[in-house]
Amino acid sequence: MEIKISKTKIEKRMQTKMDNELLKTIIKLKKTNPVVAKELARPKRRWPAVNLKDIDMVRGDVLIAGKVLSAGDL
């Protein structure tokens, strides 16, 4: 079960962000995809680290909010 987050809480988290591109992305995603907006609004130290082999297993477009590690091939 996923924990829901309000748009107000996402806006409060956005106040600490300094990257303008990230802020624009979060604003656009608040209405269309709030789950992704929630992940991007989290502190960077809590963003996941993903290996290349995990990305390779996924079909289609991938959004990585965090570090991409070098274990694997694309």
N, C-alpha and C positions, 0 to 999 in steps of 0.2 A: 504494500500500500504506500502510495506516494504522499508525502506531506505537501499540502498546498501552501502557497505563499501569496500574500496580497500584493497588489500593484504598488501600494503605498510603501511596503517594506522594500520592494525592489528599488523604488525611487530613493529611499533613505540610503541603501547600499551604494547607489550610483553616485552619491555626493562625495564619496572618498576616491572615486576613480579619476585619474588624470589623463588617460588616453582618450582623445576626442573620437577616434574611430570606434573604439569600444563602446563609448557612450551612445553614439548614433546607432550602433547595432542593437544595443539593449533597448533603446527607445522604440525601434522598429519592431523588435520581437515581442515587446510587452503585450501587444494585442493579438498578434498572429500565433506566437508560440511561447507562452509564458514559462513553460518548463525550461526551455533553452535560455530565456532571459534570466531566470532564477540562477542557473548554473553560471552564466557569465557575470552576474552581479556578486557572486561569492568572492571572498578574498582569494588572491592568486595563490597563496600558500595552500589552499584547499583544492586547487584544480588538480585533476588527475594527470598521471604520467602514463602514456600509452606507447606500446611497442609497435614498430612497423608491421610485424606479422599479424597483430590484432587488426590493424587498419586494412591489411590485405585481405582478410577474411570477409570484410563487410562489402556488400555490393552497393553501388550507387555513391551518392555524395556523402561526405563525412565532415563533420564539424568537430574539431578538437579544441577544447578550451583547456589548455595546459601544455605540457611538454610532450614532444614526440621523441621517443628513445630510438636508438639505432639497431635494435635486435630484430633482424628480419629483412626481407626484400619486398619491393613493390612490384 
